[in-house]
Amino acid sequence: MRYSALYVETVGKWAVMDGLSGDFALEFFDSEQTAQQVARTEENRWILLLNSTQPVLAAS
């Protein structure tokens, strides 16, 4: 899983972290629920991007 939501005590907010970019925080949120939702959205976007780069198999 590339994206996750983590609580950052130093700022008192939830962050959506990108695990493949050195744990870069994409954005901060006040609620865990919102951060989890954004993390899932970003993860789905990433999976769609990866799947679009796969070669298409010809039907036989």
C-alpha positions in Angstrom: 0.0 0.0 0.0 1.5 3.3 -1.1 -0.7 5.8 0.7 -1.7 5.8 4.4 -3.1 8.1 7.1 -1.0 8.7 10.2 -1.5 11.0 13.2 1.3 13.7 13.5 1.6 14.7 17.1 3.8 17.7 16.4 1.0 19.4 14.4 -2.0 17.7 16.0 -3.4 16.6 12.7 -3.8 13.6 10.5 -1.6 13.3 7.4 -1.9 11.4 4.2 1.6 9.9 3.7 3.1 8.8 0.4 5.2 5.7 1.3 7.1 5.7 -2.0 8.3 9.3 -1.7 10.2 9.1 1.6 7.0 9.4 3.7 6.1 12.7 2.1 2.9 14.2 3.7 0.5 15.1 0.9 -1.9 17.0 3.1 -3.0 17.4 6.7 -6.5 16.9 8.0 -8.4 17.5 11.3 -10.1 14.1 11.3 -8.9 10.5 10.9 -11.9 9.7 8.8 -11.2 12.3 6.2 -7.5 11.4 6.0 -8.4 7.7 5.6 -10.8 8.5 2.8 -8.2 10.7 0.9 -5.6 7.9 1.4 -7.9 5.4 -0.2 -8.7 7.7 -3.0 -5.1 8.3 -3.7 -4.3 4.6 -3.5 -7.1 3.8 -6.0 -5.8 6.5 -8.3 -2.3 5.0 -8.1 -3.6 1.5 -8.9 -5.5 2.8 -11.9 -2.4 4.5 -13.2 -0.4 1.3 -12.7 -3.0 -0.8 -14.4 -3.1 1.6 -17.4 0.5 0.9 -18.1 0.1 -2.8 -18.4 0.1 -4.2 -21.9 -3.3 -5.3 -23.1 -3.6 -8.9 -24.0 -5.1 -9.6 -27.4 -8.2 -11.8 -27.3 -7.7 -15.1 -29.1 
